[in-house]
Amino acid sequence: ADSPYVAQMKGAILSIAPNVNVVDVTHSIGAQDVLHGAFVLADSAFHFPPGSIHVAVVDPGVGTQRAIVAALIDGHWFVAPDNGLLTGVAQGREVAEFRRVENREFWRKSVSNTFHGRDIMCPVAAHLSLGIDPAEIGPSHSQLMQLPWPTSQRRGHIITGEVVLVDSFGNLITNILRSDLDPDWNVVDCHVDCGDITVQSICETYGRRAAGETVALFGSSDRLEIAAVSGNAAASLGIERGAEVVVRPHGG
């Protein structure tokens, strides 16, 4: 966001479709961190209305032979490099149409080797918003590239997962979902281990604990997260993405 690139992408869209509503999701994905982008896209895209068109650009392979794709997934179009960035949005959802972006008619006339987001993906998304036949974008694509997608594991009464995101508040977001717990478990009686810390129960919200206290709770995406009330858990605990997280009922 501190560079001209975001504005250039918006300009590419608005030059073709001046009446579209452009919404920024985030510009805080780690550099070249495709998995980070995939998780954020999966947690945000389907909060938009059906018919939305999402341009996702985390593209360390720009300028190589990696494909650019347009995919219709659960009524939403996604235009992105085929490098695993769409792994999360495709999990358990119907991919109704899947095309390689190859028809240069819908690209900018001059295409940079280092900025396909501006010169290919945004123009294609803009033309989609104007109602072009998706078949004109390019031929059908055979298979979406998938990243290894970390999921939680259950053994008896023990659930093991990992930190998959560190958000802008320093909260440690895990891949353990509320639905992973038995319905008859009282979360107050569960403890959460991560790194060298143990949180003795899962609470409802940050305000239930004192400032500075480390808490575990299910956030707005129903993912278990570890947070420091009015603080930064990642910094204060020294825990990073990939750290193991274990949830078990007391006595389990």
C-alpha positions in Angstrom: 0.0 0.0 0.0 3.0 2.3 0.3 3.9 1.8 -3.4 2.1 2.9 -6.6 1.1 -0.7 -7.4 -2.3 -0.8 -5.7 -3.4 2.4 -7.4 -2.2 1.1 -10.8 -4.3 -2.1 -10.4 -7.4 0.0 -9.5 -6.7 2.2 -12.5 -6.5 -0.8 -14.8 -9.9 -1.9 -13.6 -11.6 1.5 -13.7 -10.2 2.3 -17.1 -12.3 -0.6 -18.5 -15.3 -0.7 -16.0 -15.6 2.8 -14.4 -18.7 2.0 -12.5 -17.6 -1.0 -10.6 -17.2 -1.0 -6.8 -13.6 -1.8 -5.9 -13.1 -3.1 -2.4 -9.6 -3.7 -0.9 -9.3 -6.9 1.2 -5.7 -6.5 2.4 -2.3 -5.4 1.3 -0.5 -7.0 4.3 0.2 -10.5 3.0 3.8 -11.4 3.6 6.0 -11.0 0.6 5.7 -14.0 -1.7 3.7 -15.8 1.0 1.2 -17.7 -1.1 -0.2 -19.8 1.8 -0.8 -16.6 3.9 -2.7 -15.2 1.0 -4.7 -18.4 0.5 -5.9 -18.4 4.2 -6.9 -14.7 4.1 -8.7 -15.1 0.8 -10.6 -18.2 2.1 -11.6 -16.3 5.3 -12.8 -13.2 3.5 -14.1 -13.9 -0.1 -17.5 -15.5 0.8 -18.5 -12.6 3.0 -19.0 -10.8 -0.3 -22.3 -11.3 -2.3 -22.6 -13.9 -5.0 -21.5 -12.6 -8.3 -18.4 -10.8 -6.8 -15.2 -11.0 -8.7 -12.0 -11.4 -6.7 -8.6 -10.5 -8.0 -5.9 -12.2 -5.9 -2.2 -11.4 -6.5 0.5 -13.1 -4.5 2.6 -14.1 -7.5 6.2 -15.0 -6.9 6.2 -16.9 -10.2 5.2 -13.8 -12.3 6.7 -13.9 -15.8 7.3 -17.7 -15.7 5.2 -20.4 -17.3 2.8 -20.6 -14.4 -0.8 -20.2 -15.6 -3.2 -17.5 -14.7 -6.7 -18.8 -14.1 -10.3 -17.6 -13.8 -12.4 -19.9 -11.6 -16.1 -19.7 -10.8 -16.4 -21.1 -7.3 -19.8 -21.1 -5.4 -21.0 -18.2 -7.5 -17.9 -16.1 -7.1 -15.3 -15.4 -9.8 -11.6 -15.6 -8.9 -8.8 -14.3 -11.1 -5.4 -15.4 -9.8 -2.2 -17.1 -10.6 -2.5 -20.9 -10.5 0.1 -21.3 -7.7 -2.1 -22.6 -4.9 -3.6 -19.2 -4.0 -7.1 -20.6 -4.6 -6.6 -23.7 -2.4 -8.6 -22.4 0.5 -11.6 -21.0 -1.4 -11.9 -24.3 -3.3 -11.9 -26.5 -0.2 -15.3 -28.3 -0.2 -16.8 -26.0 -2.8 -18.0 -26.5 -6.3 -15.7 -25.2 -9.1 -18.3 -24.7 -11.7 -16.0 -23.2 -14.4 -12.2 -23.1 -14.6 -10.3 -21.4 -17.4 -6.8 -20.4 -18.3 -6.5 -16.7 -19.0 -5.0 -16.7 -22.5 -6.9 -14.4 -24.7 -4.8 -11.3 -25.0 -7.8 -9.3 -26.3 -8.8 -8.7 -22.7 -5.3 -7.8 -21.4 -3.5 -4.5 -21.5 -1.8 -3.9 -24.8 1.6 -3.7 -23.1 2.2 -6.4 -20.6 5.1 -6.2 -18.1 7.0 -9.3 -17.2 6.7 -8.4 -13.5 3.2 -7.1 -13.0 0.6 -9.5 -14.4 -1.8 -8.3 -11.7 -2.1 -4.9 -13.3 -1.7 -5.9 -16.9 -3.7 -9.2 -17.1 -5.7 -10.1 -14.0 -7.3 -6.8 -13.3 -8.3 -6.2 -17.0 -9.8 -9.7 -17.3 -11.7 -9.1 -14.0 -13.0 -5.8 -15.3 -14.2 -7.4 -18.6 -15.9 -10.2 -16.6 -17.8 -7.5 -14.7 -19.0 -6.1 -18.0 -20.6 -9.5 -18.9 -18.2 -11.0 -21.4 -18.7 -14.7 -22.1 -16.2 -16.5 -19.8 -15.4 -18.9 -22.6 -13.7 -16.0 -24.4 -11.1 -15.6 -21.6 -9.4 -18.8 -22.6 -9.7 -22.6 -22.8 -10.8 -24.8 -19.9 -8.2 -25.6 -17.4 -7.8 -29.1 -16.2 -6.8 -29.0 -12.5 -6.3 -26.3 -9.9 -2.9 -26.3 -8.2 -3.3 -27.1 -4.5 -1.0 -26.2 -1.7 -0.6 -28.6 1.2 -3.4 -27.4 3.4 -2.8 -27.8 7.2 -5.8 -29.3 8.9 -6.3 -30.3 12.6 -6.1 -33.9 13.7 -8.2 -35.7 16.3 -7.1 -38.6 18.4 -9.5 -39.5 21.2 -10.1 -36.4 23.2 -7.0 -34.6 21.9 -7.1 -32.2 19.0 -3.8 -31.1 17.4 -3.5 -28.2 15.1 -1.1 -25.3 14.4 -0.9 -21.6 14.1 -1.7 -20.7 10.5 -1.9 -16.9 10.6 -0.7 -14.1 12.8 -3.1 -11.2 12.3 -2.3 -7.5 12.5 -3.1 -7.5 16.2 -0.6 -10.2 16.9 -3.4 -12.8 17.6 -2.3 -16.4 16.8 -5.0 -17.8 14.5 -5.1 -21.6 14.3 -6.6 -24.2 12.0 -8.7 -25.7 14.9 -12.4 -24.9 14.2 -15.2 -24.8 16.7 -16.8 -27.7 14.9 -13.7 -29.8 15.7 -14.7 -30.0 19.3 -17.3 -32.5 20.6 -20.6 -30.7 21.0 -20.8 -31.9 24.6 -17.5 -30.5 25.6 -17.6 -27.5 27.9 -15.0 -25.2 26.4 -14.5 -23.6 29.8 -13.1 -27.0 30.9 -10.7 -27.3 27.9 -7.1 -26.2 28.1 -4.9 -25.1 25.1 -1.2 -25.7 24.8 1.0 -23.7 22.5 4.8 -23.4 22.7 5.7 -23.0 26.4 2.3 -21.7 27.5 -0.9 -23.4 28.6 -4.2 -21.5 28.6 -6.5 -23.2 31.2 -9.8 -22.6 29.4 -11.4 -21.2 26.3 -13.3 -18.0 27.0 -16.0 -16.2 25.1 -14.4 -12.9 24.3 -11.4 -10.7 25.1 -13.3 -8.6 27.6 -13.8 -11.5 29.9 -10.1 -11.4 31.0 -7.8 -8.7 32.3 -5.4 -6.6 30.2 -2.2 -8.5 29.5 -3.7 -11.9 30.1 -3.2 -14.7 27.5 -6.5 -16.1 26.4 -7.9 -18.7 24.0 -11.2 -18.1 22.2 -13.0 -18.8 18.9 -12.8 -15.7 16.8 -15.1 -14.3 14.1 -14.2 -17.0 11.6 -14.8 -19.8 14.2 -11.0 -20.5 14.3 -9.4 -21.0 17.7 -7.0 -18.2 18.4 -4.6 -17.3 21.2 -4.4 -13.6 22.1 -3.0 -11.3 24.7 -5.8 -9.0 25.9 -4.9 -5.4 24.9 -1.5 -6.8 23.7 0.3 -8.7 21.0 0.5 -12.4 21.7 2.9 -13.2 18.9 5.4 -10.7 20.2 5.0 -11.3 23.9 5.0 -15.1 23.6 7.6 -15.4 20.8 5.3 -17.8 18.9 5.2 -17.8 15.1 3.1 -19.4 12.3 3.6 -23.2 12.3 3.7 -23.6 16.1 1.8 -26.7 17.3 -1.5 -26.1 19.2 -3.1 -28.8 21.3 -6.6 -28.7 22.8 -7.9 -31.2 25.3 -10.5 -31.3 28.0 -9.3 -31.2 31.6 -8.4 -34.8 32.5 -8.4 -35.8 28.8 
